[in-house]
Amino acid sequence: LLGTMSGYVVLITQQLQGISGLPWQTMTWIAIVGPVLWFLCMMRDISAVAKLVPLAVVAAIGSCILISLAAWDDQDHWESWPQKDHARIHSFGPEHGFLPLGTAFGTIVGSFSVMANVPPIIAEMKRPHKFPQSLNMAMMITVALYLAIIIIGYWGYGNFI
């Protein structure tokens, strides 16, 4: 769990550096974000963290909406390019071969590690029989958000992502 948290600290730090525009060093951001996530990782009772889930859901959906809006707005940059340069923006296959898809494959395979969390979640639920319905709804929302980011993001940034 601590290793996963460390990965999230780095990702969150990079995002905060980009979003905030503050000239702080990476270590400053890590010093801010790290203790908060460490505290959440070390809590004994996961039900306390569960109270933060609505905030996390709103933040995740808000983040997806902001990414999609930024990509939609940025498509104006390449639309003003000469027509001959438009072919470089979008392509059907991977521009640099299939080797860069290895990181995407790793992410996809790693995302299934969440399944190890299913038994403890079911054990702590008040109505465990509703878990399949909850899981299906969560997956449908996640797929819809990812598809929006994929389609609108590729439209806005093309091969320059």
Residue pairs with C-beta under 8 A, 6 or more apart in sequence:
1 41
2 38
2 41
5 37
5 38
5 40
5 41
8 37
9 30
9 33
9 34
9 37
10 30
12 29
12 33
12 37
13 26
13 29
13 30
13 33
14 26
16 29
16 33
17 24
17 26
17 29
40 49
40 52
43 49
46 120
46 124
47 124
60 145
61 145
64 145
64 148
64 149
67 149
67 152
67 153
68 148
68 149
68 152
68 153
70 156
71 149
71 152
71 153
71 155
71 156
71 157
72 152
72 155
72 156
73 156
74 156
74 157
75 155
75 156
78 85
78 86
78 89
78 158
81 89
88 158
88 159
89 158
89 159
89 160
90 154
90 158
90 159
91 159
94 100
94 101
95 159
118 131
118 135
121 131
122 128
122 131
125 131
153 161
154 161
